[in-house]
Amino acid sequence: MPQKYIASELSRLLSAELIKSARTITGFKFAKAEFGSAANISGIHTDVFTFSQRHDSRTMFASDRNYGHLGKAGAWTRDDKTVIAACRRLLAKAKFPLKEIARIRVIQEMGQVAERLSDKEFRSYDPTLLRKLARAERAIGGVPVWSSYGTVGLNKAGGLGWLELHWPEIPSALVKEATLLQSLLKRGFRAPELKGARPEKVEAGLIHSPAVGFFMDMAAVIRVIYEIETPGIGRKPVLYLNRHGEPVAPPREVTQGPPAGGDQPRLKPSDRA
């Protein structure tokens, strides 16, 4: 059987599976969607909707191009309850364990317009609420997973406009290690000294690689957040430590060498589904 035919049939199969998943989770209609795949992610898109999913973790993205403050579909700015319920519902549709939802909070994005009247005079207008997003935070058996999240934005009619879910499966051994670290903290733990700062918060939990990247590293860590002694200078320093009090390297992110030929990997369009 010709290799080109096999590749075409594989693309059709993967595309059909992705469309089914996208429709179930988002409710978007993907008529004549174009399929693309590269590295560890596959996606489909039409002129309006996009949906993509990583192959190596429970990570997915979806968007409606008409969504947004200035978009045709607008953005949700009304009650918090509606967008929180939508976030929980979408996590359930994606078959993420709801018992791992630590909380869902609402993020308000504001915008403000200003105009320059002269070299010395400016006029600013009242801030405007652009949209409300619901963001789910994660914990497993009382262990926070700081890198995981689910973010949902609705259009002004209450339909899905934006979705980003990053909720990788965590090995039980790592959860056990993080639980042990919590016990160590209760028995007494002295955070490393940092010049010009003092420990503000010390806790144990889990971290992993971000949503966009070629790797999925994970670690159980003690996280120390420092308060800078001189207010208003820089960001708060953060250290991640293992059970021995030694620094833990942050999970790998996007870094990957180019393939043969020197070009960076990109989604490659295939047959329409």
C-alpha positions in Angstrom: 0.0 0.0 0.0 1.5 3.4 -1.0 3.0 5.4 1.9 1.1 8.5 0.8 -2.2 6.7 1.0 -1.4 5.4 4.5 -0.5 8.9 5.7 -3.7 10.3 4.2 -5.9 7.7 5.9 -4.1 8.2 9.2 -4.7 11.9 9.0 -8.4 11.3 8.4 -8.6 8.9 11.3 -6.8 11.3 13.7 -8.8 14.3 12.4 -12.2 12.5 12.9 -11.2 11.6 16.5 -10.1 15.1 17.3 -13.4 16.6 15.8 -15.4 14.2 18.0 -13.5 15.2 21.1 -13.8 18.9 20.3 -17.5 18.7 19.7 -18.1 16.8 22.9 -16.1 19.2 25.0 -16.7 22.6 23.4 -19.9 22.2 21.4 -18.2 23.9 18.4 -19.2 22.8 14.9 -16.2 21.9 12.8 -17.6 21.6 9.3 -14.9 21.1 6.7 -12.2 21.5 9.3 -8.5 21.5 8.4 -6.3 19.1 10.4 -2.6 19.7 11.3 -0.1 18.0 13.5 3.5 18.5 14.6 5.8 17.4 17.4 3.5 16.6 20.4 0.3 18.4 19.4 -2.5 18.1 16.8 -5.3 20.5 16.0 -8.2 21.3 13.7 -9.6 24.7 12.6 -12.2 26.4 10.5 -12.5 30.0 9.6 -14.1 30.6 13.1 -13.1 27.8 15.5 -9.9 26.1 16.6 -9.2 23.2 18.8 -5.9 21.5 19.6 -4.7 18.8 22.0 -1.3 17.6 23.2 -0.5 13.9 22.7 1.5 13.5 25.9 -0.7 15.2 28.6 -4.3 16.2 29.3 -3.8 19.6 27.7 -6.2 21.3 25.2 -6.9 24.7 23.7 -10.1 26.0 22.0 -11.1 29.4 20.7 -13.8 31.2 18.8 -12.3 34.0 16.7 -15.5 36.1 17.2 -15.0 36.0 21.0 -13.6 39.1 22.8 -14.4 42.6 24.0 -14.4 43.9 20.4 -15.4 40.7 18.7 -18.8 40.0 17.1 -19.7 37.5 19.9 -18.5 39.8 22.7 -17.2 38.6 26.1 -19.0 37.7 29.4 -19.0 40.6 31.9 -22.0 39.7 34.0 -22.4 37.4 37.1 -19.5 35.2 38.3 -21.7 32.2 38.9 -22.4 31.5 35.2 -18.7 31.4 34.2 -17.7 29.4 37.2 -20.4 26.8 36.4 -19.2 26.7 32.8 -15.6 26.0 33.9 -16.7 23.1 36.1 -18.9 21.7 33.3 -16.2 21.8 30.7 -13.7 20.1 33.0 -16.3 17.4 33.5 -16.8 17.1 29.7 -13.0 16.7 29.3 -13.2 13.9 31.9 -10.9 15.6 34.3 -11.3 14.4 37.9 -13.6 17.0 39.5 -12.5 16.0 43.0 -9.1 17.6 42.1 -10.6 21.1 41.7 -9.3 23.0 44.7 -11.3 26.1 43.8 -12.5 28.2 40.8 -11.9 31.9 40.9 -13.0 34.7 38.6 -10.5 37.0 36.9 -11.6 40.4 35.8 -9.7 41.9 32.9 -9.9 45.7 32.8 -9.1 48.2 30.1 -8.7 52.0 30.1 -8.5 54.6 27.4 -6.4 57.7 27.5 -5.7 60.5 24.9 -3.0 63.0 24.7 -4.4 66.6 24.4 -1.0 68.4 24.3 2.6 67.9 25.3 1.7 68.4 28.9 -2.0 67.4 29.1 -3.7 64.0 29.0 -7.3 62.9 29.4 -8.1 59.4 30.8 -11.5 57.7 30.9 -13.0 55.4 33.5 -11.7 51.8 33.4 -13.9 49.3 31.5 -14.5 45.7 32.3 -13.4 43.8 29.2 -14.2 40.2 30.2 -14.5 37.7 33.1 -12.5 34.5 33.0 -13.0 31.5 35.4 -9.8 29.8 36.4 -9.7 26.4 38.1 -6.9 25.5 40.5 -5.9 22.0 41.3 -5.0 19.9 44.4 -4.7 16.1 44.8 -5.5 14.8 48.2 -4.7 18.1 49.8 -1.5 18.6 47.7 -1.6 21.7 45.5 -0.5 21.3 41.9 0.6 24.8 41.1 1.3 24.4 37.4 -2.1 22.9 36.5 -5.1 25.1 35.6 -8.3 25.3 33.6 -9.3 28.7 32.1 -12.6 29.4 30.5 -14.0 32.5 28.9 -17.6 32.9 27.7 -19.1 35.2 25.0 -21.7 37.7 25.9 -24.5 35.2 25.3 -22.9 32.6 27.6 -21.4 30.4 24.9 -17.8 29.2 25.0 -15.3 31.7 23.6 -12.0 30.6 25.0 -10.7 27.4 26.7 -7.3 26.4 28.0 -7.0 23.2 30.1 -3.6 21.9 31.4 -4.2 19.1 33.8 -1.6 16.3 33.3 -1.8 13.0 35.1 0.4 12.9 38.1 2.1 9.6 39.2 1.1 8.4 42.7 4.7 8.3 43.8 5.1 12.0 43.3 1.9 12.7 45.2 3.3 10.5 48.0 6.6 12.5 48.0 4.7 15.8 48.2 2.7 14.5 51.1 6.0 13.6 52.8 7.3 17.1 52.2 4.2 18.5 53.9 4.9 16.3 56.9 8.5 17.6 57.0 7.3 21.2 57.0 5.0 20.5 60.0 8.0 19.1 61.9 10.0 22.2 61.3 11.8 23.5 58.2 14.1 26.4 58.0 14.0 28.2 54.6 17.3 29.3 53.1 18.3 32.9 53.8 18.1 35.3 50.9 19.8 38.7 51.2 17.4 41.6 51.2 14.3 39.3 51.6 12.6 37.1 54.2 10.4 34.0 53.8 6.8 35.0 53.5 5.2 31.6 52.7 6.6 28.0 52.8 4.5 25.1 51.5 4.9 21.8 49.7 3.2 20.8 46.5 3.8 19.7 42.8 5.0 21.5 39.7 5.2 20.4 36.1 6.0 21.7 32.7 3.8 24.5 31.1 1.0 23.9 28.6 3.0 24.9 25.6 6.2 22.9 25.3 7.8 19.7 24.1 8.3 18.0 27.5 6.3 17.0 30.5 8.6 17.1 33.6 7.2 16.9 37.1 8.5 17.3 40.6 7.4 17.3 44.3 8.9 20.4 45.9 8.9 22.8 48.9 8.1 26.2 47.6 9.5 29.3 49.4 8.1 32.7 48.5 10.1 35.6 49.8 9.0 39.1 50.7 11.4 41.8 49.6 12.4 43.9 52.6 12.5 47.1 50.5 8.9 47.5 49.2 8.3 48.3 45.5 11.6 46.8 44.3 11.3 43.9 41.9 9.2 40.7 42.0 9.0 38.3 44.9 11.8 35.7 44.7 10.7 32.1 44.7 12.8 29.0 45.5 11.8 25.3 44.8 13.6 22.8 47.0 13.6 19.0 47.4 13.5 17.0 50.7 17.2 17.7 51.3 16.7 21.5 51.0 18.5 21.5 47.6 17.3 23.7 44.7 15.1 21.9 42.1 15.5 23.0 38.5 12.3 24.4 37.0 10.5 21.9 34.6 11.7 22.2 31.0 9.6 24.4 28.7 9.6 25.0 25.0 13.4 24.4 24.3 14.0 21.9 21.4 16.6 21.9 18.7 15.5 22.3 15.1 14.9 19.2 13.0 17.2 18.3 10.1 17.2 21.1 7.6 17.1 23.8 10.3 13.4 24.7 10.2 11.4 24.9 13.4 8.5 22.4 13.8 5.1 23.7 12.8 1.6 22.3 12.4 1.4 20.7 9.0 -2.0 20.9 7.3 -3.4 17.7 5.9 -6.6 16.5 4.3 -9.8 18.2 5.2 -12.1 16.2 7.4 
